[in-house]
């Protein structure tokens, strides 16, 4: 399971010209799910993201988490994070989970993340053509992979 985490001053997700999620200060989380991802990946990654210290404290040092700053979040499923570009110029998505599994794991991640944060988060809509807008704050962008936790 991979995530691209972006600290934002605002972000939104629009589908068919309708805004389905919008936040102010917080995190935009793009989530890529692999075929062999498990609940263990979800638990580890959700807790790690919720507690990731990427927000400034009173000394302007990144020392506070999303929980600490009571920030908002949007989680967007993005299978293209699982792209392999080793051969040729056309990305392969062979490692990406099939939609029937991916949607279950995506929903489970969102649920776990809401539990870890203690509040609802915004989402996109799985499998839809989404327009994601953001103002990256910093910029701060972090990539994490649950397979690289050891």
N, C-alpha and C positions, 0 to 999 in steps of 0.2 A: 504494500500500500504506500503510495507516494502522495505527498502534499507539497504544494507551493503556497507558502503563507506570505501574504502581503499586508503590512501595517498600512492602514488607510485612514485618511481624514473623512472620506466618504466613499461609498460604493453602492452599486445597484445592479439588479438583473432584470432585463426586459425581455419579454417573449411576445411576439406578434404585436409590438408597439404598446404593450401593457407592462407596467412595472410590477413585478411580483415580489421583489425584496429590495429594501433600501436601508442603509445604515449610515450613521455618522462615524465617529472615531471607533476604530476596532480592527478586526482582521477579516480579510477576504481569503478564504481557504479553497483552493482548487484541489480536488481529491481524485486521484487515479487508482483504480482497483485492479489488482492482478488476480488471475484465475486461482492461485493458491493462497490467497489471503484468508485469514481466519479471525475469529472473535478475539484472539490474543493480539493480533495486529491492531484491531480497533481499540481495544482497551489501552494498549501502550501508547498509540499515536494520539488518541483523544486526550489522555492525561498530559502527555508531553506538550501538545499544542496549547491546552488550557493554561498550563503553568509556565510556558515559554516567556522568559523575561525580555521582552522587546519594546517595552514602553518606558519612557523616561521617568526617573524619580525627581525629587526636588533639586538635585545636583546635576540634572541633565544627563544622567547615566542610565543606560538601558538596564533597569533593575526591577521593573514591575511587569507582572503578567496581565493578561486580559482579565483575569479574575480580580486582581488587585485594583485595576483602574475602572472596573465595572463597565468594560467596553462591550461593544456589539460585535456580531459575527455573521457572515454569510458563508455557507458551505455549498460549493458547486461541483457536481460530478464532471470529471473531464478525463475520458478514457485515453485521450492523446498523450497524457503524461506517461503512459506505458509504451510509447513508441520506441522501436528499435531502429536505429539509423546506421547500423554496421555495414550493411550491403546496399549498394546502389543509392539512388536519390529519393526513392519512394519509401516512406516510413512503413514498418511492419507493426501491426498491433496484435500479434499472436499471443503476447503475454497478458493482454487485457482480458479481464473476466467477461464472459458472455453476459448479455443484458439481463437475463433471468436471475443470474447469481449477483451481478453487480448492483442491481437495484436493491436487493435485500441487504447487502453489505453497506451500501450507501445509506439506506434508511437506518440501519443499525448504528453506523458511525454518527449520524446526526442525533439520534436518540441518546447515545452515550455522551456525546459532546455537550448536549443540553443538560444532561445529568451532572457532568463534571463542572459545568459553568453555573448551574443552578438557575438557568433561564432559557427561554426559547431563542433559537437562532434563525436567521433567514436562510432560504434555500433557493436554488433554481428549480427546474423541473427536469427530472431524469429523462434523457433521450430527446429533449427538445432543442431546437436551434435557439440559443440564448445570446443576447447581447449583454456583455458584462462591462460595466464602466467603473472606473476607480480613479481616485487621486491617491497615489502612493505617497505615504507620509515618511519622509526621510531622504531618499527612499530606503525602505527596509523590506527586503525580500529574502525568505529563507526556504530552502528545499530540504525536505526530510523524507526518508524511506524507512519503513518499519523493518525492512530486511537488514538494515545497517545499524541495529540497536545494540549489538554485542561488540 
